[in-house]
Each structure stands twice: as structure tokens, then as C-alpha cells.
Amino acid sequence: MDFKHENNKFSALENSEELAFLSYIPNGGVLTVDHTEVSPKLEGQGIGKKLVAQVVDYARSENKTIDPQCPFAKSVIEKTPEFQDVLAK
């Protein structure tokens, strides 16, 4: 599984086919995560959580915070203490 980041989106690719993605809207110092989608054939394999980890790492490297409007991303961040440092206040 390869991961790609472009156009405000993290994608999970297999043989160049996008099978999952997480999109966000940049607004100053905040990345608003608005949607996460995983192909049914990948469900239950932790790909969605890996995409959330990608946006968390990106936010840290860019010194930004995350406003998780997407219910899935919000749930993952709330359940993962090591991701909560990038949560927008």
C-alpha cells in the first residue's frame, strides 16, 4: 500500500488505484478534516487510521492543528492519546 499527499488529500493507493482517502481544508494554521473514505474491500484493515496518522504527522511537521469535522477522523483522534497534541482548541 502506497500513500500519496496532494491537493489537500491523503490517498492510499494499490497499483496506482486510489482505494481510500482523507481530505482536508487548510485554513491558516488549522487543517479541517472533512471526509475519510475507505473502499469496502479494505475495511477493517486499519487503512483509515493510517490516513489519520498521515494527516497528524503532516500537521505536526507544518506546525498546524487539526479540526476533525469528519466523524471517523474525530473518533480516531479522540481514541488515540498520541494524536491529541494536534487537536485544534
RAZI-V951422 format. One record per residue. N is the residue number from 0. RES is the residue in one small letter. PHI is phi as a letter, one per 20 degrees, with the letter a starting at -180 (NA if undefined). Layout:
# RAZI-V951422
n: {N & N}
res: {RES & RES}
phi: {PHI & PHI}
This chain:
# RAZI-V951422
n: {0 & 1 & 2 & 3 & 4 & 5 & 6 & 7 & 8 & 9 & 10 & 11 & 12 & 13 & 14 & 15 & 16 & 17 & 18 & 19 & 20 & 21 & 22 & 23 & 24 & 25 & 26 & 27 & 28 & 29 & 30 & 31 & 32 & 33 & 34 & 35 & 36 & 37 & 38 & 39 & 40 & 41 & 42 & 43 & 44 & 45 & 46 & 47 & 48 & 49 & 50 & 51 & 52 & 53 & 54 & 55 & 56 & 57 & 58 & 59 & 60 & 61 & 62 & 63 & 64 & 65 & 66 & 67 & 68 & 69 & 70 & 71 & 72 & 73 & 74 & 75 & 76 & 77 & 78 & 79 & 80 & 81 & 82 & 83 & 84 & 85 & 86 & 87 & 88}
res: {m & d & f & k & h & e & n & n & k & f & s & a & l & e & n & s & e & e & l & a & f & l & s & y & i & p & n & g & g & v & l & t & v & d & h & t & e & v & s & p & k & l & e & g & q & g & i & g & k & k & l & v & a & q & v & v & d & y & a & r & s & e & n & k & t & i & d & p & q & c & p & f & a & k & s & v & i & e & k & t & p & e & f & q & d & v & l & a & k}
phi: {NA & d & d & c & c & a & l & l & b & d & c & d & d & c & l & m & e & f & d & a & b & c & d & b & d & f & b & m & e & c & d & e & f & d & a & c & b & c & g & g & f & d & g & n & d & n & f & g & f & f & f & f & f & f & f & f & f & f & g & f & f & e & l & c & d & d & d & e & f & f & g & f & f & f & f & f & f & f & e & d & g & f & e & f & f & e & f & f & e}
